[in-house]
Amino acid sequence: MAKKSKIITSIFICVFISITFCGCLKNDASANSDRIKYYACSEDSICDIINKYNNYCAEHLDKSYQIEIVEFDSQEDMNLKISTEVMSGGGPDILSLSQKLPFEKFAKNETLLDINKLIAAYDYDIGLGDCSSAIMNAEELDGKRYFIPLFYSPDVFISTEQTLKKYNLTSSDFSFKALSHELSDSKSTYSLLGGTDYCLNLFYSFLDQYIDYNSGSAEFNTDEFSENLDCIYSLIKNDSSDENIYYFLYENINNGASVLYKAMPSFDSLVRTYSFLEYLGGSPVLVNNYKRGGGDDSASVDVGLAFNNNCKNKDKLLPFIKYCLSYDLQKDLSIECLYLPVNRRAMDYCIELTNYEKDFDEDSSVSDMEKAVGSRARSAAIKDYKDIINSISECNLYRFDSLSETYFNSSVIGDIVNKYLKGDISKEKFIRQLTAATEIYLTE
C-alpha cells in the first residue's frame, strides 16, 4: 500500500491536455452528487460524448446513470484534486487518454479498472463484437482490458510515386536508414512531413519502438538503436519546413518538396488528398510509419477511455461504455471529428458518405473532368486504405499528433530530447540520460 501511495504521489505532477475538436456543454450537476464523474478544465471530446449520453439516459435509462462533468478553472487545480482524491480512494471515475497522465503506470499498479473483469462480473455485453477486434484487442495486457479505444488512426503517411522515385525510395521499403541516405545526403531541400511538429512526433514514435512497458524494459543501448538514431537525427536536422509549408502542401508533395504527409484519418480526408494529388498529376501512395522489425501495420488511439478502479458504482460504467461503442454515436462523431470509428458498421457508413466531387479550380462548378478525377481517386483511396486497415495488428495508446505532449514524453524525457535535437548534448550523453530516465519511470 505504501508503495502504491508513493507511485501515485510521484506521477500526479502532470498537466492536463485535452483534445479540442468537439463542443462541451456546461454541466450544472452538484460536485457532491453520487453520479459517475469526469474531470475537465477545458472543452474536449469526452465532454461532448457525456452530454449526448446524459440526454440518452433521460430518455432510455434514468437520471441516476447520468455523468457529472466537474469543471476546473486551471489544469493545476484539477491535477491537485485528482492527486488528493485518488490517494484517498476516490477521484474521477472516467479518464480520457488525451489527459496527460501516466497511463502505463496506472495499468501496472492497477489504478485502472479491468473492464474484462467488470463485464464478467455483471455478464454485460458492451458491444465489443461490433467493433474492430484488431483495435480493441490490441489494448489488452495479459488478458486485462484497461483501455477502451473509441476512434483511431492507421499509422500511415501519404506521398506520391513520383516523389518517392525522385528520392530513390519505394513505399514497401520505408526505413529511417533509406530515408536518411537518400534525403539527407542529397543536395535537395525537403520538408519531411510538412511541419516541424510532425518531425518531433515522428522522433517520439521512433523512441517508443524501443520501450516495452509490459516488461518494464528499454533497448536504447544497442547498435540498432544507435544507427537508426543517427539516421532520424539527420533527417530532422536537415528538414527545411517553415510555417508556410501547409499553404502549398499538395503542390509540395507532388514536386517532392514535402516527402510525406500525415493527413486526418477519415476516409473523406484521405479521398480529398488523393483527389488533389491526382488532379495535380501525381499518383498517391500510402506509406507505413517506421516499425521496428517490419511486420503488419499499426494504428494509434485518437480518442479513448480508461476508468478509475476506485469507482464506487462500477456497474453504471457499463451502459456508458456500450453507448460510446454504439453505431449511432460512432457514426455521428466520426463524421463530425474526422476520425475512424472502432464500430465496424459505423465505419461502413462513413465510407459510403465519402464525397469524391471536388471543385479543384474553384470556379463554382464541378466539370466532367473533375468528376472523373474525383471518382478515380475515391476508388483508389478506399482500396488502399482498406488494405492498410485490414492488416493492422498493433495499436498504440496515444495519437501521433500528440506524442510530444504525453506524460512520459513531455515530463520524463522531454527536456533530454529537446537538448539532443538542439545539439546541446552528444548522442552518447543523450542515450545515457534517456536510458536512466526511462528505467526510473518503468521501475519506480
C-alpha positions in Angstrom: 0.0 0.0 0.0 2.9 2.4 0.9 4.5 1.6 -2.5 1.3 2.4 -4.3 0.9 5.7 -2.5 4.5 6.6 -3.3 3.9 5.9 -7.0 0.6 7.9 -7.1 2.3 10.9 -5.4 5.1 11.0 -7.9 3.0 10.5 -11.0 0.4 13.2 -10.4 2.8 16.1 -11.0 1.4 16.5 -14.5 -0.5 18.8 -16.8 -4.0 18.1 -18.3 -4.0 18.0 -22.1 -7.4 17.8 -23.9 -8.4 17.2 -27.5 -10.4 20.2 -28.5 -12.4 19.2 -31.6 -15.9 18.8 -30.3 -18.1 21.0 -28.2 -18.6 20.5 -24.4 -21.9 21.8 -22.8 -21.7 23.1 -19.3 -22.8 20.6 -16.7 -24.6 22.0 -13.7 -24.8 18.9 -11.6 -23.6 19.2 -8.0 -20.0 18.2 -7.3 -21.2 16.3 -4.3 -23.6 14.0 -6.2 -23.3 10.3 -6.3 -23.1 10.3 -10.1 -20.2 8.9 -12.2 -17.7 11.8 -12.6 -15.4 13.1 -15.2 -13.0 16.0 -14.6 -12.3 18.6 -17.2 -10.6 22.0 -17.3 -11.4 22.8 -21.0 -13.6 21.5 -23.8 -12.8 18.0 -25.0 -14.3 15.2 -27.0 -15.3 13.2 -23.9 -17.4 16.2 -22.6 -19.3 16.1 -25.9 -19.9 12.3 -25.6 -21.0 12.7 -22.0 -23.6 15.4 -22.8 -25.1 13.2 -25.5 -25.1 10.3 -23.1 -26.9 12.3 -20.4 -29.7 13.1 -22.9 -29.8 9.4 -23.8 -30.1 8.5 -20.1 -33.0 10.9 -19.6 -34.9 9.1 -22.4 -33.9 5.5 -22.1 -32.5 4.9 -18.6 -32.8 7.2 -15.7 -31.0 10.3 -14.3 -29.0 8.2 -11.8 -27.0 6.9 -14.8 -26.1 10.4 -16.0 -22.4 11.5 -15.7 -21.3 14.7 -14.0 -18.6 16.8 -15.6 -16.7 18.6 -12.8 -15.2 21.7 -14.3 -11.9 23.3 -13.2 -10.6 26.8 -13.9 -7.0 25.5 -14.3 -5.1 22.4 -15.0 -3.1 22.8 -11.8 -6.3 22.9 -9.6 -7.6 19.8 -11.4 -4.4 17.8 -11.1 -4.1 18.6 -7.4 -7.7 17.5 -6.9 -7.2 14.2 -8.7 -4.0 13.5 -6.8 -5.6 14.1 -3.4 -8.7 12.1 -4.2 -7.0 9.1 -5.8 -4.7 8.7 -2.9 -7.6 8.7 -0.5 -9.6 6.1 -2.5 -11.6 8.5 -4.7 -11.1 10.5 -7.8 -12.9 10.9 -11.1 -14.4 7.7 -12.4 -13.7 8.3 -16.1 -10.3 9.2 -17.6 -9.5 10.3 -21.1 -6.4 9.1 -22.9 -6.0 12.7 -24.1 -5.2 13.7 -20.5 -1.5 14.0 -19.6 -1.4 11.1 -17.2 1.0 8.1 -16.8 -1.5 5.5 -18.1 1.2 2.8 -18.5 2.0 3.0 -14.7 -1.7 3.3 -13.9 -2.2 0.0 -15.6 0.8 -1.6 -14.0 -0.2 -0.7 -10.4 -3.9 -1.4 -11.1 -5.1 2.1 -10.5 -7.2 1.5 -13.6 -10.2 -0.8 -13.8 -10.0 -4.1 -15.7 -13.1 -3.8 -18.0 -13.0 -7.5 -18.8 -13.4 -8.4 -15.1 -16.2 -5.9 -14.8 -18.0 -7.4 -17.9 -17.7 -10.9 -16.5 -18.9 -9.8 -13.0 -22.2 -8.4 -14.5 -22.5 -10.6 -17.6 -22.9 -7.4 -19.6 -22.5 -7.0 -23.4 -20.8 -3.7 -24.1 -20.7 -4.3 -27.9 -17.2 -5.5 -28.4 -18.4 -7.9 -31.0 -19.5 -5.0 -33.2 -16.1 -3.4 -33.1 -12.7 -3.9 -34.8 -11.1 -6.8 -32.9 -7.6 -5.6 -34.1 -8.0 -2.3 -32.4 -9.9 -3.4 -29.3 -7.8 -6.5 -28.6 -4.5 -4.7 -29.2 -5.1 -2.8 -26.0 -5.4 -5.9 -23.8 -2.5 -6.6 -21.4 -2.2 -10.2 -20.2 -5.9 -10.6 -20.7 -6.8 -7.4 -18.9 -8.6 -4.6 -20.7 -7.6 -1.3 -19.1 -8.4 0.9 -22.2 -11.4 1.4 -24.4 -10.4 2.9 -27.8 -13.3 4.8 -29.5 -11.6 6.3 -32.6 -8.3 5.6 -34.2 -5.8 6.4 -37.0 -3.7 3.9 -39.1 0.0 4.8 -38.7 0.5 5.8 -42.3 1.7 8.8 -44.4 0.7 9.9 -47.9 3.2 10.5 -50.7 3.2 10.1 -54.5 5.1 7.6 -56.6 6.8 10.5 -58.3 8.1 11.9 -55.1 9.4 8.6 -53.9 11.0 7.9 -57.2 12.7 11.3 -57.0 14.5 10.2 -53.9 15.0 6.6 -55.0 12.5 5.4 -52.4 9.7 2.8 -52.5 6.6 2.6 -50.4 7.4 -1.0 -49.5 10.9 -0.2 -48.2 10.4 2.7 -45.8 13.1 2.9 -43.2 14.9 5.7 -41.4 18.2 4.4 -43.0 16.8 4.6 -46.5 15.2 8.0 -45.9 18.4 9.4 -44.4 20.6 8.1 -47.1 18.5 9.4 -49.9 17.3 12.7 -48.4 20.0 13.9 -46.0 22.8 13.0 -48.4 21.2 14.8 -51.3 21.6 18.4 -52.1 17.9 19.0 -52.5 16.0 20.8 -49.8 13.0 19.0 -48.4 10.2 19.1 -45.8 10.0 15.6 -44.4 6.4 15.8 -43.1 5.3 19.3 -43.9 5.9 20.7 -40.4 8.4 20.6 -37.6 5.8 19.5 -35.0 5.2 16.3 -37.1 9.0 15.7 -37.2 9.1 15.8 -33.4 6.2 13.4 -33.1 8.0 11.1 -35.6 11.0 11.2 -33.3 8.9 10.2 -30.3 7.2 7.4 -32.2 10.7 6.1 -33.1 11.8 6.1 -29.4 8.6 4.3 -28.4 9.6 1.4 -30.7 12.4 0.6 -28.2 10.3 0.6 -25.0 8.3 -2.3 -23.7 6.0 -1.0 -21.0 4.7 -4.5 -20.2 8.1 -6.0 -19.3 9.4 -2.6 -18.0 12.5 -2.6 -20.2 14.0 -0.4 -22.9 16.6 -1.2 -25.6 18.5 2.1 -26.1 22.0 0.6 -25.6 22.0 -1.4 -28.9 23.8 -0.9 -32.2 20.5 -1.0 -34.0 19.1 2.0 -31.9 22.4 3.9 -32.3 22.4 3.5 -36.1 18.7 4.4 -36.5 19.2 7.4 -34.1 21.9 8.8 -36.4 19.5 8.4 -39.4 16.4 10.1 -37.9 18.6 12.9 -36.3 20.0 13.6 -39.7 16.5 13.7 -41.3 15.2 16.1 -38.7 18.2 18.4 -38.7 18.1 18.7 -42.5 14.3 19.3 -42.6 13.5 22.6 -44.3 9.9 23.0 -43.1 8.7 26.6 -42.4 5.4 27.9 -41.1 4.0 28.5 -44.6 4.6 24.9 -45.9 1.0 23.8 -45.4 -0.4 26.6 -47.7 1.2 24.7 -50.6 1.1 21.2 -49.2 -0.4 19.3 -52.2 1.9 21.1 -54.6 4.9 20.4 -52.4 4.1 16.7 -52.2 3.8 16.5 -55.9 7.1 18.2 -56.6 8.9 16.5 -53.8 9.5 19.5 -51.6 7.4 17.7 -49.0 8.2 14.0 -48.9 5.4 12.6 -46.7 2.1 14.0 -45.4 0.1 12.9 -42.2 -3.5 13.5 -43.2 -6.5 13.4 -41.0 -7.5 9.8 -40.7 -11.1 9.9 -42.0 -11.9 8.3 -45.4 -13.3 11.6 -46.6 -10.0 13.4 -45.8 -8.0 10.7 -47.5 -10.2 10.9 -50.6 -9.8 14.6 -50.7 -6.0 14.3 -50.5 -5.9 11.6 -53.2 -8.2 13.7 -55.4 -6.0 16.8 -55.2 -2.8 14.9 -55.8 -4.2 13.2 -58.8 -5.6 16.5 -60.2 -2.1 17.9 -60.0 -0.7 14.9 -61.9 0.6 12.7 -59.0 0.0 9.1 -58.2 -0.9 8.9 -54.5 0.5 6.2 -52.3 0.3 5.3 -48.6 3.5 4.7 -46.7 3.6 3.0 -43.3 5.2 4.7 -40.4 8.5 3.2 -39.5 8.0 0.0 -37.5 10.9 -1.8 -35.9 11.2 -5.3 -37.3 8.6 -4.7 -40.0 5.6 -6.9 -39.9 1.9 -5.9 -40.0 0.6 -2.4 -39.8 -0.2 -0.5 -36.6 -2.6 2.2 -35.5 -2.9 4.8 -32.8 -5.8 5.7 -30.5 -7.2 9.2 -31.2 -9.9 9.1 -28.6 -10.1 6.6 -25.8 -11.2 6.0 -22.2 -9.8 4.4 -19.0 -11.6 4.0 -15.7 -10.6 4.6 -12.1 -10.5 1.3 -10.1 -11.8 3.4 -7.1 -15.1 3.9 -8.8 -17.9 3.2 -6.3 -20.6 2.5 -8.9 -18.7 0.3 -11.4 -21.9 -1.2 -12.8 -23.0 2.2 -14.1 -19.9 2.4 -16.2 -21.0 -0.5 -18.5 -24.0 1.3 -20.1 -21.8 4.3 -20.8 -19.1 2.2 -22.4 -21.8 0.4 -24.5 -23.2 3.8 -25.6 -19.7 5.0 -26.6 -19.2 2.0 -28.8 -22.7 2.1 -30.3 -23.3 2.6 -34.0 -25.2 5.8 -33.6 -22.7 7.7 -31.6 -19.7 6.3 -33.5 -21.0 7.3 -36.9 -22.1 10.8 -35.8 -18.8 11.7 -34.1 -16.6 10.2 -36.7 -18.3 12.4 -39.3 -18.0 15.5 -37.1 -14.5 14.9 -35.9 -12.8 13.1 -38.9 -11.5 10.0 -37.0 -12.1 6.4 -37.8 -14.7 4.7 -35.6 -14.0 1.3 -34.0 -17.6 0.3 -34.7 -17.4 -1.7 -38.0 -20.9 -0.7 -39.2 -20.2 3.0 -38.4 -17.0 2.6 -40.5 -19.0 1.3 -43.5 -21.4 4.2 -43.1 -18.6 6.7 -43.2 -17.1 5.1 -46.3 -20.4 5.4 -48.1 -20.6 9.1 -47.3 -17.2 10.0 -48.7 -17.6 12.7 -51.3 -15.5 12.5 -54.5 -16.8 15.5 -56.4 -14.3 18.3 -56.0 -14.2 21.8 -57.5 -10.4 21.8 -57.9 -10.1 25.1 -59.8 -12.7 26.8 -57.6 -14.9 28.1 -60.5 -18.1 27.2 -58.6 -18.8 24.2 -60.7 -17.6 20.6 -61.0 -16.6 19.7 -64.6 -16.8 16.2 -66.0 -13.0 16.0 -65.9 -13.1 16.9 -62.2 -15.8 14.3 -61.5 -13.7 11.7 -63.3 -10.6 12.6 -61.3 -12.6 12.5 -58.0 -14.2 9.2 -58.8 -10.9 7.6 -59.7 -9.2 9.0 -56.6 -12.1 7.8 -54.4 -11.9 4.3 -55.6 -8.1 4.1 -55.2 -8.1 5.8 -51.8 -10.7 3.4 -50.3 -9.0 0.3 -51.7 -5.5 1.4 -50.4 -6.9 2.4 -47.0 -8.9 -0.7 -46.5 -5.8 -2.8 -47.3 -3.9 -1.0 -44.5 -6.8 -1.2 -42.0 -7.3 -4.9 -42.6 -3.7 -5.6 -41.8 -3.5 -3.7 -38.5 -2.3 -5.9 -35.7 -1.0 -3.4 -33.1 -2.5 -0.2 -31.6 -0.5 2.5 -29.8 -2.1 4.2 -26.8 -1.6 7.8 -27.9 -2.4 9.7 -31.1 0.5 10.5 -33.4 -0.3 14.3 -33.4 0.0 14.5 -29.6 3.0 12.2 -28.9 5.2 15.1 -27.8 2.5 16.0 -25.2 2.1 12.7 -23.4 3.1 12.4 -19.7 6.2 10.3 -20.4 7.4 12.2 -23.5 6.9 15.7 -22.0 7.5 15.2 -18.3 10.0 12.4 -18.2 12.2 12.6 -21.3 11.1 15.9 -22.9 14.0 18.0 -21.7 16.5 15.3 -22.7 15.0 15.1 -26.2 15.0 18.8 -26.7 18.6 19.2 -25.7 19.7 16.5 -28.0 17.8 17.8 -31.0 19.1 21.3 -30.4 22.7 19.9 -30.3 23.3 20.8 -26.7 24.3 17.2 -25.7 26.1 14.5 -27.6 24.5 11.3 -28.8 26.3 9.3 -26.1 25.1 11.6 -23.4 21.6 11.5 -24.8 21.5 7.7 -24.8 22.8 7.6 -21.2 20.3 10.1 -19.9 17.4 8.6 -21.9 18.2 5.2 -20.6 18.4 6.3 -17.0 15.2 8.4 -17.1 13.2 5.6 -18.8 14.4 3.0 -16.3 13.4 5.1 -13.4 9.9 5.6 -14.9 9.5 1.9 -15.7 10.6 0.6 -12.3 9.9 3.2 -9.6 
